[in-house]
Structure formats: structure tokens, C-alpha cells
Amino acid sequence: MNGEILPIRKTTVAPVAGDIQFLLEGLPHAVAVFDGNLRLESWNKKLLNILDIPESFFRETRYLRDFLDLVSPDSPDTADTVSSQMFQEMKRFTSARDLFPVSFEHSLPSGRHIEVKGEILPDTGYILTLLDMTSRKKAENLEQNDLQEMSTRLEEINIHRQTMEKQAADAVQMAEELALAQNEAQESARRIQAILDAMADGLVTIDEEAMILTANHAIEEMFGYTVDEVVGQSLLFLLNSTFFIDQEDMIDYFDSLDRNKTEFKRKETGYRKNGAHFPVELSIREVHFNDQRQYTVLVRDISERFEAEALIRKMALHDSLTGLANRNLLQQRLDEALKMAKRLGKKVAVMFLDLDMFKPVNDLYGHTTGDRLLRIIAERLTECAREVDTVARLGGDEFAIVFTNLDDETVVTRIAKRILSKIQQPIEIEDKIHNVATSIGISFYPHDSRIPEELIRMADVALYQAKDDGRRLYRIYDSQMDASAKAEKEIEMDLSRAIERNELSLHYQPQLDTIDNSVVGAEALARWNHPVKGLVPPYQFIPIAENCGEIIPIGQWIMETACRQAKEWQDKGLPPFRVCVNISAKQFHLSDFTQRVEDALTRSKLAPQWLELEITEGMVIADKDSIIPKLEKLSSLGVNLAIDDFGTGYSSLAYLKKFSVHQLKIDQSFIRDITEDHDDAAITDAVIRLGHSLGLTVVAEGVETEEHVQLLRQKGCDVLQGYHFSKPLPVEQFEDWIKAHNERLYS
Ligand SMILES: Nc1nc2c(ncn2[C@@H]2O[C@H](COP(=O)(O)O[C@H]3[C@@H](O)[C@H](n4cnc5c(=O)[nH]c(N)nc54)O[C@@H]3COP(=O)(O)O)[C@@H](O)[C@H]2O)c(=O)[nH]1
């Protein structure tokens, strides 16, 4: 009885052609059965669906060859694939005697992916089964980080599974019925066995003692045993069950099944001959034969579904790049930590972190480097935190940590200090050293709040404060921060609409040649006329715009407006002078920044030598090597480059030599007290000499008095700017000022 299905239930139904058809329709895959001459004998409807053919196709006599033509048309572009070669081979045969069993995967012209199986039938004939693997194939190709697609995949697998379950259940039932007629029709039974053997799911029948009576071919493939080795064993032989204690227990379980239900499902662990474990789903049905109770057990390998579900669970809670917890898991852990802290009278801390200088690394060296850097940061954070804490990546360069079970808050401040120093350690990626840092905000339960969402918000507010206070430091939340954070958020929102609402304008402050007092330049300074708050000074809104990224559109608007204005003045006949535009770090580090400058010049038709870009020392020092080509490109365009606020940063001669800059602007803090403070005077003197030794023009800003003018003239400073000449003025007033100045100068 090796591999055959035993008669299970007495029936009056005799196995006639209609039964075979019925059975074929119940199978989970498309089937075509051919006689010894490879002429189509029977088929099921799934064959029509999978091959996309109408029922009329079967009106004429069909042969195996016709099907192979449908599955793999002779086309040069498919001829190279293994499956196409296989089909070519099969097409050469004219009778079932020449054929051989096949099993391979193939992509249909329709895009469906199928598994093709061909088996020689016991007496004579051939059975071709086509299993639709499209959803499984799609699932194999899924990107790990595409959670959405994974969900779709699971849905597809589930639908596929449900369909298979239904079909398999039907098949089992039909097998039972048809098997009853074995004695009357051995021929049909053998055919049935062949068809059941073509099933992808394993099928065993067991007696009341849970001993295996029959098994189909899929059981062999699934477990690695031959049917002979399986038959006569307990069902437990195929399982590594943590549910069934022993054979007795299993028998009790079967006994206890609800007789009113037709089918029972259990998830179990399959146990292969080679010792490997794999998840299986058992669908158990009770049947009666000669007054004896027996069971059919359909065994489905659910490894794929199991893995997909596990992966989805993991992806739903973890960041795919770093493997850290994601926002969802962080929230879960925070909830748990708060519950535990409440019970045990402990404290909990929420820490928010935001990397400084990550964006330029990402922009300049690409996302691969950016990703590697983030992974290193994740490792460092994990090293700093304790085992019990949850380290999460919230997205981009934002991280968070939940500290649980704290006795006192100092543990967290100690860890914050450790993190600050650890993150600042240089990171080497592909022979390149990168320097990033982090700002940290912290809130505490129960001190700040008992509500998880509030604690998160407060840590975020504290983080903002840390950034405002100069970055690379940590701040602990206090309620004062809320008011300023709220105001800042409001400004952020309003700023995003400032351009379209026409609330921004530029004021211009003249720069004069020290020798002849002619106007050589005008610095464009942004002004924001807020509808409610009135005039908001740039030192208030520019840093916020930088923080929230709004500086990119605002900075672009400023550059375009200044270029247009300069050209307009030239067209009006004013003696030409440079228009100087402050460029923020975020703007400058844009990969297409030079293109943006070129576009502004093209659109305004301003010649490049009349545009000066003011950048700060910090901006260029942060990434010297990659900045040099950018500065060179700008310089080759003919645009002037000035280092703003010189003296307040690195003031390194070495970098100045390398950069194609044209001008140094001495910071106004040195000029203010230059007449009284010897140090300021000495620094100003040194900067002027340094600038000249490098062939640069030196500009002094913040010139407020005639004494300033005299002293700076004495020291050889080239250009002067400050309230002594004029405050920054709106366009019309600036025009009036310049006309009056020129009249005085040249009349
Ligand atoms: N990225 C951009 N930053 C900008 C832009 N416009 C302004 N800013 C930056 O905002 C800061 C404040 O600017 P503002 O209030 O306009 O102050 C400038 C001058 O008004 C002021 N100044 C000039 N002369 C004097 C003086 O004699 N005394 C005195 N007390 N202040 C004076 O100095 C500011 C110009 O500074 P700088 O840019 O360093 O040349 C300021 O940091 C601006 O950079 C913008 O469009 N984009």
C-alpha cells in the first residue's frame, strides 16, 4: 500500500470519469492529464486561468505540445532560459513513453511565475501540473525595508493560503470518497494517488491511535523520509511538538475534538529526518471507515508565511538601517517603563538626540557613507546606554533613548556626557575622517510629566534648547523652555508662508572704499515684516529658518532678489557696485548650490563680478576638502567670495591659502572697541596684514565713528561698512542715500 490512499469511508459512489474531473477541480493547482499518446484526457479550470485560455480551446483535440506552446512560445528572447530549453526538449516527444518527470520554475509571457511539474502516470499517460508562484516570487524579490509591500505580500500569501486550504480540503474529501471505490476501480485509484502525489501539501491518514496509515509523496519531500519509513509510525514521529506531551496525550487530544466541527487546525513544528525543524500547519479531519474512526491530516509547510510574519513583526518595530528600535517600539517600551516605574517607585528618562553636521556628510559623500555613519552612531549609542535601556532611531539623524528603572537622575546626565564625547570621536569611513556631534534633550518621569507623549514632547523641547544654546551639549527640560519653543514653532510656521505672502524684503548697507569713499558694495540684509509681530529682526528668524530648513527657499529668494536689484540699479545708471549676500551653511552645502547661483545670475542678467557671497569660517572649515572644488567653481564663474565674521572662528592662515576667496570681513566685535582695546586693535592689524599678504581685500564692518574710520584707514583696511555711513536701508532710501553720497563725492 506504499503511497496509496486507503479506503476510509464506505460509499456507494463509483469512480467514473466525472469523479476524476471533480477531483481535479478540487486540486490547488492547474492540472492537465494526457493519455499514452500525449492527447489531453482531462484538465481543471485552474488551467484556463493560469494560461489565460478560453474554454473553447478544448473543443478540438489537444496534445501536450499545444500546452507547451502556450506556456513557452518559441521566441528568441526566452530560448536561452533553462525553462525554455526544458520545454523545447519536452516538445520533441510524441508519446508518454519518451517523456520524463520534470520540475522547474518558469515565467509565463503573461508575467505570472509558475512551477511546472510533469509526472509519468502509473500505467500510461502524463500529468502536467502548473502551480502559480507569482505571489511567492514577488515576495522573494521584496526589499527588506519596504514594510508596505511586505504587508501586501502577507495579504497575498494569506489569500493564496486560504484558496489552497479550500482546495486542499476539497481534495482531501474527494480523495476520501474516491478512495472508497478502490476495489471496484483500481485504475482510477492509482490515478487518484498520482494526482494526490502531485499535491504540494503533505497528506497522511492516521488511525485512532495516531499511527500513520498512508502518506503521499509530498510528505517524503517535506520530511526527508520515504513513505515506507513513515507508515506505521506515530504522527509524533513527524513533529517536534511542545504541545503534545506524548502519544497518549495526542490520542486524548484527538478524542477531545469537537465532533460537530469538520476540521481542526494546529500550528506545530515539523521535524525532518536530518534533524531540521520547520513550522507546519496541520488540518485534521475525522473520517469513518468500517465503523472505525480515522483522521486525514493535511500537513502544510508554512515556513514562508512564518518568516514573512516574523519579518513584518520585526520591521514594524525596528529601524531597518541600524536595527535599533523604531518610534513604535520606543513608545511601547516607554509605556512599559512608566508602568513599571509607577509600581516600583522608580524614575524614567526620555532622551532625544539630533546629530550636528550629519547633513553635510550625507550631501557631500552620498547616502552610502551617510548610512554607514548612522550605523556607527547607533553602535556608539548602544554602547553608552545600559542593557535595559531602549535605543531607537526615529528617522534621519534623530535618535532617542528610554532609560528605565532609574533611582536617580544623575545616571542619565552621566550617560549624556558620555554620549556627547563618544559621538564627537572622529569616524573613519573609506579613509576619510568625518566629524559629527550631537545635541541632547532630556525629560524625566515623574518630575516633568507622567504622560508618555508629554515626556517625548518635553525631551524634544529640551533638544531644541540644546541646539539654540550652541549645540554639542545636553539640556534637561524645564517649563520655561515651553514658552520659547512655542514661540519658535509659531515663527517656523509663519516663516514657511513669508515668501508667498510677500512679507520678506531686503535692506542694503553701503560699503565704501577707504581711500576715495566711493561705494564699492552693498550688503543685502533680510527683513521680515510679520503681519502681527511687526518687524522681526534677522538674528531672531534666520537661526530658526536654518533649524527648520526654511533657509533654503528664503536664502534663494534673497539671492535672486539681490541680483535683480543690483541689475536694476545698474540699468538705472547708478555707478555699479557689488551686492553682497549672506549665505547660510545649509544653503552652501546644497549639492546644486553653484547651479543655483548660476541660475540667479542668468535670470537677473547680472554679471557675476557684481555678486559677492559671504560665507563664514565655520562653514568652510567643517569640510575643507570638499568645499575647495565648490569655491573654485564659484570663483571660476566670476563670483566674489568673502569670509564673513573673520576673527571669531578658526582664523587659520593654512585654510585661507587653499581657498579661492577674495575678501575678508573683520568681525564688528573687533572694530567696536578698536580705539580703546589694544587687543582688538592688534587683532585687526594682524587680520589686515594677513589678508593683504594673501592678496585679499579686507573689509571692516561695524564702523560707527570717525575715529574708527581714521584708525582703519591708518591700518590700511580697504573697505568700510557701518552705521557711521549708513544703517541698512530699504531700496528707495538706499537709492536716495547713494545718489546724495555720489553728488557730495563727485560734485
Ligand atoms: N543667511 C543670512 N543671514 C542674514 C541675512 N540678513 C541678515 N542676516 C544675518 O542676521 C544677523 C543680523 O543681521 P542684521 O540685524 O541685519 O545686522 C547686520 C547689520 O545691520 C549690522 N551692522 C552693520 N553695521 C553695523 C554697525 O555699525 N553697528 C552695529 N551694531 N551693527 C551693524 O551687522 C549685521 C551684519 O552682519 P554680517 O552679516 O556679519 O555682516 C547677521 O548675522 C546677518 O548675517 C540674510 O539675508 N541671509
The ligand as an SDF file (V2000), in Angstrom:
LIG
                    3D

 47 52  0  0  0  0  0  0  0  0999 V2000
   21.9120   83.9350    5.9430 N   0  0  0  0  0  0  0  0  0  0  0  0
   21.5370   85.2150    6.0330 C   0  0  0  0  0  0  0  0  0  0  0  0
   21.7810   85.8890    7.1770 N   0  0  0  0  0  0  0  0  0  0  0  0
   21.3760   87.1550    7.2420 C   0  0  0  0  0  0  0  0  0  0  0  0
   20.7090   87.7910    6.2040 C   0  0  0  0  0  0  0  0  0  0  0  0
   20.4090   89.0590    6.5890 N   0  0  0  0  0  0  0  0  0  0  0  0
   20.8940   89.2060    7.8130 C   0  0  0  0  0  0  0  0  0  0  0  0
   21.4730   88.0620    8.2060 N   0  0  0  0  0  0  0  0  0  0  0  0
   22.1700   87.8090    9.4320 C   0  0  0  0  0  0  0  0  0  0  0  0
   21.4300   88.1780   10.5060 O   0  0  0  0  0  0  0  0  0  0  0  0
   22.2720   88.7630   11.5080 C   0  0  0  0  0  0  0  0  0  0  0  0
   21.7710   90.1110   11.8990 C   0  0  0  0  0  0  0  0  0  0  0  0
   21.6910   90.9330   10.7580 O   0  0  0  0  0  0  0  0  0  0  0  0
   21.2490   92.4280   10.8530 P   0  0  0  0  0  0  0  0  0  0  0  0
   20.3860   92.6590   12.0070 O   0  0  0  0  0  0  0  0  0  0  0  0
   20.8120   92.8230    9.5100 O   0  0  0  0  0  0  0  0  0  0  0  0
   22.6030   93.1070   11.2310 O   0  0  0  0  0  0  0  0  0  0  0  0
   23.5510   93.4270   10.2390 C   0  0  0  0  0  0  0  0  0  0  0  0
   23.8330   94.8730   10.2410 C   0  0  0  0  0  0  0  0  0  0  0  0
   22.6840   95.6490   10.3920 O   0  0  0  0  0  0  0  0  0  0  0  0
   24.7450   95.0140   11.4350 C   0  0  0  0  0  0  0  0  0  0  0  0
   25.5710   96.2040   11.3560 N   0  0  0  0  0  0  0  0  0  0  0  0
   26.1330   96.7830   10.2760 C   0  0  0  0  0  0  0  0  0  0  0  0
   26.8250   97.8720   10.6450 N   0  0  0  0  0  0  0  0  0  0  0  0
   26.7210   97.9690   11.9880 C   0  0  0  0  0  0  0  0  0  0  0  0
   27.2530   98.8920   12.9420 C   0  0  0  0  0  0  0  0  0  0  0  0
   27.9450   99.8090   12.6180 O   0  0  0  0  0  0  0  0  0  0  0  0
   26.9330   98.6560   14.2410 N   0  0  0  0  0  0  0  0  0  0  0  0
   26.1470   97.5830   14.6120 C   0  0  0  0  0  0  0  0  0  0  0  0
   25.8980   97.4440   15.9050 N   0  0  0  0  0  0  0  0  0  0  0  0
   25.6630   96.7380   13.7280 N   0  0  0  0  0  0  0  0  0  0  0  0
   25.9430   96.9060   12.4460 C   0  0  0  0  0  0  0  0  0  0  0  0
   25.5700   93.8700   11.3150 O   0  0  0  0  0  0  0  0  0  0  0  0
   24.8420   92.8100   10.7070 C   0  0  0  0  0  0  0  0  0  0  0  0
   25.5880   92.3190    9.5110 C   0  0  0  0  0  0  0  0  0  0  0  0
   26.3970   91.3250    9.9830 O   0  0  0  0  0  0  0  0  0  0  0  0
   27.1890   90.3900    8.9620 P   0  0  0  0  0  0  0  0  0  0  0  0
   26.2290   89.5320    8.2810 O   0  0  0  0  0  0  0  0  0  0  0  0
   28.0700   89.6220    9.8850 O   0  0  0  0  0  0  0  0  0  0  0  0
   27.9130   91.2460    8.0240 O   0  0  0  0  0  0  0  0  0  0  0  0
   23.6530   88.8490   10.9080 C   0  0  0  0  0  0  0  0  0  0  0  0
   24.4310   87.7990   11.3930 O   0  0  0  0  0  0  0  0  0  0  0  0
   23.4230   88.6640    9.4650 C   0  0  0  0  0  0  0  0  0  0  0  0
   24.4920   87.9490    8.8350 O   0  0  0  0  0  0  0  0  0  0  0  0
   20.5000   87.0650    5.0170 C   0  0  0  0  0  0  0  0  0  0  0  0
   19.9650   87.5740    4.0280 O   0  0  0  0  0  0  0  0  0  0  0  0
   20.9180   85.7670    4.9790 N   0  0  0  0  0  0  0  0  0  0  0  0
  1  2  1  0
  2  3  2  0
  2 47  1  0
  3  4  1  0
  4  5  2  0
  4  8  1  0
  5  6  1  0
  5 45  1  0
  6  7  2  0
  7  8  1  0
  8  9  1  0
  9 10  1  0
  9 43  1  0
 10 11  1  0
 11 12  1  0
 11 41  1  0
 12 13  1  0
 13 14  1  0
 14 15  2  0
 14 16  1  0
 14 17  1  0
 17 18  1  0
 18 19  1  0
 18 34  1  0
 19 20  1  0
 19 21  1  0
 21 22  1  0
 21 33  1  0
 22 23  1  0
 22 32  1  0
 23 24  2  0
 24 25  1  0
 25 26  1  0
 25 32  2  0
 26 27  2  0
 26 28  1  0
 28 29  1  0
 29 30  1  0
 29 31  2  0
 31 32  1  0
 33 34  1  0
 34 35  1  0
 35 36  1  0
 36 37  1  0
 37 38  2  0
 37 39  1  0
 37 40  1  0
 41 42  1  0
 41 43  1  0
 43 44  1  0
 45 46  2  0
 45 47  1  0
M  END
$$$$
